[in-house]
């Protein structure tokens, strides 16, 4: 894939008439397993991918921010701590304003920036393009204002901005992954205490992301409903979240719970167990076990959390027929569209791609895009 760095420098010079001081990058991410568990303070196993958002910046002597993007028209301006309220018309820049709003509310100082943004993280695909933008921007502010914040602190500010300014109640998985991932590894994140463990990625597996051609949901009522259902079940047991609820305890109270909410909670609790097991399978190179766990995860998302789509199920099924126990495949992301992830032995990669290209359009009348990715490093300054 092309390197966006030269293009972002060119955009900056064209817009502001001068060269930038520095460039900063943050990757997109894909979740290997652990879906809709992060906002339930559960476990997730994502990896950063070699698609990036790159920001060119130049320090200002005041508190003004001026931002331009290659993907959208116009220059957006605001003053630090005076972001106003979220506006639908601002789109992408709301994620930047959310970050500075969270910083200002935390009492942190910051200098203004002129900045240009460009990236190749596929949008509306469930690959964390918004978190990639937030973390690249936060990394730039941290460096240029000499705040000495940790990558975790940057991730927390980004999540806070998205929760309170943008108004989307996301968990912290995306932001932590974009900020803290390591090349060649997945990242096991405990979303309760934010403990992170690097899990080496097996050398004999290819990481494929297949975009179904159906856009991933954004800030939909479907997402909010599922989050509320999880909270209702936790509240029934006197808990803040589902993290410490056992499957046995949930099953013993099935008759007392709304049947839909019960299934939502069953997915979250069983998904936490699958994520722990998948981490061990990766470490041990047990691909057959990983294949089984990913299949179980997809069925749980389809049947209990009900966030799949017939086209997504078709895509998963045709890939599973090719790889068998020599790889795993499942839906990934918020749901109702977006992407499928497949971890397959290298020699099966071309066969998977051929199956997707030849069978998927005929079965769904949709065109899929296939990305061969590698687990990548988190955010950084580009020298």
N, C-alpha and C positions, 0 to 999 in steps of 0.2 A: 504494500500500500504506500501511497506517496507520503512524503514527509511534509507536514503543514508549516514547519518553521519558516522557510523562506517566504511563504505566502503571507504569514501574519506580519512579518517585518515590512513587507511591501505595503500591506494594508495600513499599517501604522504610519509609515512615511507619507503615504498618499493622503491620509486623513489629517494628520497633525503637523506635517511639514518638517519633521525632524526625526532623527533615529531614536529608537527606544533604548532605555538603559539596560534592560534585561528581558529574558524570556523565561516563562515558567510553564510546566506541564503537569497534567494529572491524567491518569488513564481512565477508561471505562472499566466496567467489571461485569463478570458473569457469576451467577451463583450455582455452584456444583450441586448442592443439596441444602435443605433448610429453608423452606419457603413459607413466608408469612409467620415466621417464628420470631423475627427480630423485635417487633413491637410488642411481643408477648414475653420479652426478656429471655428468649430461648437461645438456641445454638444455630449458627449458620456456618457454611463452608464455601465462601466465595474465592475468586481469584481475579486479580486485575488482568486486563487484556491489552494487547498492543494496538489499541486505538486510543487516541489522545485528544484532549483539549489543550491548546497552547495559547498563552496570553503574552503579548508584548506590552511592556509598561514603561512609563517615564514618570519619575517623581515630580510632584508639584510643590510649590511653596505655600499652598493654602489647603483648605479641606474639601476642595471640589473633586468630584470624580466625573470623568467624561469617558464614555464607553461606546465602542463601535464593534459590530460583528459582521463577518463576511456573509453570513447566512440571512441577515435581516437588514432592512434599510434604516437609515437615521442614526444620529448621535444622541445618546441619552446622557443627561447631566443630573447630578444631585450633590448635596452637601452632606458631609459626614454627620450622622446623628439627626439629619433632617430628611429622612427618606419618604416621609408621608405614609400613606396607606397603600396596600397592594392594589394595583390596577391591572385589569385584564389586558389593556392595550399595550402594556410594557413587555409582556411575555418573558423572554429569556433574561432581560435585565433585572427582573424581580428577584432572581436568585442571587444576584450580586448585591442588590439593595438589602435583601434579607440578611446577608452576611454582615454588612456594615452596620445594620440596625442592631443585630445581636451583639456585635462588638461594642457599640456605643452604650447599649443598655448594661453591658458588663463593666463599664467604666474604663475601657481600654482606649488609649490615644491612637490616632492614625493620621498619616499625611495623605493628601489627595493624590490621585493618579490619573494620568491619561492612559487608556488601555485599548488594545485591539484584540479581538478574539477570533480564533478559527479552530476548527476541529474536524475529526473524521469519525467520532463516536456516532454510530447510527442513532438517529433520533426516533422516539416513539417505538423503540424496539425492546425496552426493558433492560438496557445495558448501561444504565446510570449516566446518561449524558448530562443530566442536570447536576448530579453530585460531582462529576468530573469538572464541570464548570465552576462550581462552588469551591472545590478544593484547590484548583489551579489559582483561582482568584485569592483565596485565603492564604495560600502559600506565598503569593506575590506580596500581599499586604504585610504579612508577618516579616518577610525579609526586608522590604523597603522601609518599613516603619521601625525595624529593629526591635520587635516585640519579644523575640525568643520564646514563642509558644511552641509546645510540642506538637507533633502531627496529630496526636489524639485530641489535644485542645482545639486545634483547627477543625477537626471533624465534629467535635461537639458544638462549636459555634455554627458550623454549617447546618447541622441538624436543627439547632435552635432557630436559626433564621428561616428554614423551610417550614418548621412547625408553626411558628408564631407570626411570621411576616407573609410568607406565601400561603399559609393556611393548609398545608398538607401534613397530616400526622404520620410521617414516615418514621421508621426505626432508624438506627444508626449504621446498619450494615454497609450501605453504599458509601457513606462518607469515610468510614474507617478503612474500607478496602482501598478506595482511591487515594487515601493519604498514607497508608501504612503497609501496603502489600510488598512482597518480595519476589523478585524474578525467579522463575522455576518452582514456585510453590503456591499452594492454596493457603488460605488464612482461616483457621478455626477461631471464630469470635464468640465469646460468651457475652451476650447482650445484656446480661444482668450486671456483672462487675466490669465489663469491657476488657477482660483479659483476652489476649490474642496469642495464638500459637501458630508458627509457621509449619506447614505440612508439605514436605517435598513432593513434587509432582512426578509420577513414574516416567522414566525416560522412554518407555515403549508405548506410550499413549499419545494419540493426537487429540487436540482439543478443537472440536468443531462447534460452531454456533450457526444455527440455521434459522434465518428470519422467515417466518411463515408468510409474510406478505400482509398479515393482519396487524394493524397498529396495536401496541400495548395500551391498556387503559391508563388514563392519567389520574386526575383527582375525582374519581367517580363515586357515586352513591354506593355502588356494589362494594368497593373497598371499605367505605365507612361502615356499611352494614356488618361486614364480617368482623371488623375490629370491635364494634359494639357487641356483637354476639359473643366474642371471646371474653370481653370484659364482664358480660352478664354471667357467664359460667364461673369465672373466677370469683365474682362477687357472691355467688351462691355458696361458695365454700369459705367465704371470709378472707379471700386472697386478693392482692392487688393485680396480679397477673396469673397466667396459667403455668408459669415456670415450675413451681413446686407442687403442682397437682399431679398425682400419679394416675396412670391409666386405670388401675384397679379402683381407686377412689371415684374416678369419673364414671366407670361402668356401674359401680354400686348405686349411684344416684341417677341412673338413666331415666327412671320413671318420674323423677322429680323435675326433669329439665325439658325445655322445649326441644323437640327432636332435631330441628335444624341446628340449633345452638350446640346440642350434644355432638353432632357430627363435626361441626367446626372445631370444637375443642379436641375431639379425638384426633383430627388431623394434626393439630399443633403439637399435642403431647407425643404422638407416635413419630412425628417428623423430628422432634428433638432426639428421640432414641435412634432413629435412622441416621441422623447426622453424626452422632457419636460413633456409630458402627461404621459409617462410610469413611470417617477419618482414620480409623484403625485399618480398614481395608486398603486405603491408599498407601498408608505407611508400610503395610505388609506386601503390597503389590498383588493383592487378592482381587483380580479383576472380575472373576465370576461372582464373588460376594458383592462387589460394587455394582455390578449389573443388576443383581436381584434387588438391592436397596433402591437404586434409581427407578426401577420399574414399580416398586411399591410406593415410592414417593409420588410418581405420576398418577397412579390409581387413586391415591389418597386425595390429591388435588382435584382430580376429576370427579370423584364420587362423594367425598366428605366435605371438601372446601368448595367444590363446584365452581372452579375458576378456569377450567379448560374450555376448549372449543372443538367442534367436530373436525375442523381442518388440522388443528394442533394434534388431536388424537391420531388422525391419519398419518401425519408426519412422523410421530413417535412410533407407530406400528410398523411403517415400512422400513424405518431405520433399524428397529429391533429385529426384524426378519433377516436383515443382512448381517448384523453383528452377533446375534445370539448372546452367549456368555463371554464373548471376547470384547465386550464393551458395554457401556451403559448409556441410556437415553431417557430424557424426561423433559417436560415443559419447564421453563425457567422464567422468573419474573413475576409481576403482579397478577398476570392472567388475562383471560379473554382474548388473547392474541399474543403478539410479540414473538419470542424466540423459543427454540428447542436447543438444548445442549446435548452433545454426544461426545463421550470419551471412548475412543476406539483404538484398537491396535493399529499401528502405522500402516500395515499392509492392507487393511480394510478401508482406508480413507478414500481412495478413488472409487471403490465399489459403493460406499455410502453416498458420495457426491453424485455418482451416476444414477443411483436409485432415486434420489431426490429430484434430479433434473428430468428423469424420464417418466416417473410414476406420479409424482405429486401434482403437477398441473392437470394431468388427465383425470385424477380423482377429485380435485377440489376446484379447478379452474383458477387457481392462484399460482403465482410465480414466487418461488423461494430464492433467497440469496444465501449462499454458503460462505462463511468466513473461517478460514483456518487460522487459529490464534495460538498464542503462547502466553503462559503466565508471566506477568511483567511487574516491574517495580512501581511503587507508588509515586506520589508527587515529588517534584524536585525543581530546582533552578537548572536551566539549560546553559552550559558554558559555551 
